[in-house]
Amino acid sequence: MPRQNWAGNVRYAARRFHRPTAVDELRRLVADSERIRAVGSGHSFNRLGDSRGDLVTLAGLPPEITIDRDRRTVTVAAGLRYGDVATRLHAEGYALANLASLPHISVAGAIATGTHGSGVANGNLATAVAALELVTADGELLRVDRDTDGDTFAGMVVSLGALGVVTRVTLDLLPAFDVRQYVQLDLPRAQVDAALGSAYSVSLFTDWRSPRIGQVWRKQRAEQPAPPPGWLGTTAADTPRHPVPGMPAENCTAQLGASGPWHERLPHFRLGFTPSSGDELQSEYHVPRAVAAEALAALDPVAHLIAPVLQICELRTVAADQLWLSPNHGRDSLAIHFTWIDDADAVLPVLAAVEERLAPFGPRPHWGKVFGMAPAEVAATYPRHADFAALLTRLDPTGTFRTDLLDHHFPR
Ligand SMILES: Cc1cc2nc3c(=O)[nH]c(=O)nc-3n(C[C@H](O)[C@H](O)[C@H](O)COP(=O)(O)OP(=O)(O)OC[C@H]3O[C@@H](n4cnc5c(N)ncnc54)[C@H](O)[C@@H]3O)c2cc1C
C-alpha cells in the first residue's frame, strides 16, 4: 500500500497500514483501534483522509459486484475502482449515470468527497448511492438505505470518511447507452452557458490566457446529432486532443464523434492507461450555476496570476441534490476546477487570490482538493453543516475516524 497520495504532495502520517481480507477482520481492527481511517485510491490532494493513527485499505476485500435486476441497482465492494465496476456493468447491459474524469478512483473515496463528472441534469457520483454498509467506530456493521433512512441517509453519503469505513455501496443503474465525444475549439465566453447545457456531459477547458475557451469536450448521447459547422462560434478539432494543450492524446478517451460505450467516453482518460503519479495539484470550487458568468468574470482580474501556475482549468456543471455535505447541496452548480503545476509555494498565493475573488458567490471547495478557505466560510455555505457535526458526534463519539483537517472544519 503506497505511503503517499497519488500526487505525492501528501506523505501519510499514519503509524501503521492495514489490508484486511475479510469484513470481520476489518471490524475487529476498527473496534481495537484508537484512531483509524480508510484510504481509497489516494487521489485526493489534501490531508482530509490522513490519520495520525492507522490507515486501512479495502483493496484486499473480495471484489463483489452484485446486480439486482429487479431494483436496477448494483452492490459493490467499496474499494473497487469505478472503471472496473463500469466494465462489468456494461457487459451486463447496464450503466451508471455518470463518471469522473479518471476511472481509476475508488467508489468509496469518490462518494466520500462528492466527486462528480459533468452534465446539467447529472448529479454528482454520490447521488447514485441507494444504500451503504459501513463499519462504525465500535466495530459494528451499519446498513443505511435511501428508502428507509431518509434524511439521515442524506447526511451519510458524502461522509468525508468520518462516519466509518464504508465496505459496500449500492448504486442506481441505467440501461447501457452509447456516447459520442466531440472536441470543439475556441468557444466565445458569451456562449459558455449554452455550451454547458448542450449535451449529456460537457467540459470546457481554458488556460486563462485568452478571452475564448480553448476546448469544449461534448459527450453526447450517440443518437443526438453532431454539432453543425460553426457551432456556437467554434471550430471542430480534426485530431484527438488532451485537455492540456500540447500533451499527447493517446491516453484520452476516443473523440472525433466515434460512438462507443458510456464508460469509455464519460471519463476523459482511459482505464488502460496507468497514471502512476501526477506532477500536479488540483483545486475546485462549486458556485451556483445561476451566477456562472459573474463568477468567471470575477476571476478575470487575477487571470494574469492564474495562468503562469496553471496546467489547465476545467468548467463543468453538476445538478443540485439534497446530500448534506455535497458541494451541490440545493444548488445547480458550476464547478471551476484548476489543475495547477506541482509547486505549492507558487500556487498557494494564487489560490488565496482565487478564493477572495470567488467569495461573493458562496464557493464550496471540493473536499478532496487543495483549498485554504476558513472553516467558518465553508460552513456558512452548507445549511446542514451543524447537522453533520451532530451526526459525527453521535456515530463517532470518541473520534476514531477524526483527522486534523476534519477537526479543523468540524471542531469537537
Ligand atoms: C487525476 C485525478 C482526476 C480527478 N478527477 C476528478 C473528477 O473528475 N471529479 C471530481 O470531483 N474529483 C476528481 N478527482 C478528485 C478525486 O475524485 C477525489 O479526491 C476522491 O475523493 C478520491 O477518491 P480516492 O478513492 O482516491 O480516495 P482517497 O483520496 O484515498 O480518500 C478520499 C477520502 O475518502 C475517504 N475514504 C476512502 N475510502 C473510504 C472508505 N472505504 N470508507 C470511508 N471513507 C473512505 C478517505 O478517508 C478520504 O477522506 C480527481 C483526482 C485526480 C488525482
The ligand as a Gaussian input file, in Angstrom:
#p B3LYP/6-31G(d) Opt

LIG

0 1
 C       -6.206000      12.664000     -11.834000
 C       -7.376000      12.976000     -10.949000
 C       -8.615000      13.193000     -11.540000
 C       -9.711000      13.522000     -10.729000
 N      -10.906000      13.741000     -11.342000
 C      -11.960000      14.151000     -10.600000
 C      -13.197000      14.442000     -11.219000
 O      -13.375000      14.264000     -12.426000
 N      -14.195000      14.907000     -10.436000
 C      -14.040000      15.114000      -9.101000
 O      -14.982000      15.565000      -8.440000
 N      -12.878000      14.787000      -8.477000
 C      -11.856000      14.308000      -9.199000
 N      -10.676000      13.983000      -8.571000
 C      -10.632000      14.005000      -7.110000
 C      -10.993000      12.654000      -6.519000
 O      -12.112000      12.099000      -7.159000
 C      -11.357000      12.761000      -5.032000
 O      -10.309000      13.342000      -4.325000
 C      -11.721000      11.404000      -4.417000
 O      -12.130000      11.599000      -3.088000
 C      -10.556000      10.439000      -4.443000
 O      -11.017000       9.158000      -4.107000
 P       -9.970000       8.036000      -3.655000
 O      -10.632000       6.713000      -3.804000
 O       -8.686000       8.221000      -4.326000
 O       -9.891000       8.288000      -2.103000
 P       -8.750000       8.860000      -1.165000
 O       -8.141000      10.052000      -1.771000
 O       -7.888000       7.737000      -0.790000
 O       -9.670000       9.296000       0.060000
 C      -10.607000      10.330000      -0.057000
 C      -11.478000      10.380000       1.189000
 O      -12.340000       9.262000       1.172000
 C      -12.237000       8.548000       2.382000
 N      -12.426000       7.127000       2.093000
 C      -11.782000       6.384000       1.178000
 N      -12.225000       5.116000       1.226000
 C      -13.169000       5.067000       2.203000
 C      -13.979000       4.039000       2.748000
 N      -13.932000       2.778000       2.293000
 N      -14.806000       4.355000       3.754000
 C      -14.898000       5.606000       4.227000
 N      -14.144000       6.616000       3.756000
 C      -13.296000       6.351000       2.751000
 C      -10.844000       8.833000       2.906000
 O      -10.742000       8.648000       4.306000
 C      -10.678000      10.291000       2.490000
 O      -11.250000      11.158000       3.425000
 C       -9.574000      13.617000      -9.326000
 C       -8.332000      13.360000      -8.744000
 C       -7.243000      13.033000      -9.555000
 C       -5.932000      12.756000      -8.921000

